[in-house]
Amino acid sequence: MGKVVVPAEGDEPRQVIDGIHKGIVSEKLFYKVQEILETNLIKRNKPKAKTRMEILSLRGVVLCSNCQSKMTGSGSRGKLGKKYFYYHCNECSKERYRAEKANKLMELMQERNVGYLAVSLGFYKTLFSAPGTSTSSEIPEDEQAQMGLTEGLIRFSIGLDDDIERTYQIMRQCMKEVGVL
């Protein structure tokens, strides 16, 4: 006798019932396949790891220098199976940057006490933000363009600083280390 899988619906659980046809595979093989299918379904519905989202935290903030579109992010596997994450442009497909490098720039500037990545610049310490996607995002795009306010612009608000030259040199060094300058 063959087997038929009746999926769960509402309060009713999933069931395997005897069919009226002759089975074309053994009962043992049928249940082994059902187990594999169930495992695959669980894996497919499992949420992506939080670290993958954190590594692409600048998605939608970084702009393509070629077409000015917001860059998205995704991962790909190298030849040895290691996962690498990139910011890339879906519009013109001409730019692609390692997420690790872009994120490292922001981390370096925070570690070196240049300032903090922030949405609002109302603080006494040095802060930096992407105003096109945060504080000025409500301004129509044509007005932003007239103002010279692009989404890729990073705005620095230099706070109370007793050595501005040192702060500037640290910022330059961070950008050089990451390969932006």
Buried (B, 14 or more C-beta within 10 A) or exposed (E): EBBEEEEEEEEEEEEEEEEEEEEEEEEEEBEEEBEEEEEEEEEEEEEEEEEBEEBBBBBBBBBBEEEBBBBBBBEEEEEEEEEEBBBBBEBEEEBEBBBEBBBBBBEBBBEBEBBBBBEEBEEEBBBBBBBBBBBBEEBEEEEBEEEEBBBBBBBBBBBEBEEEEEBBEBBEBBBEEBEEE
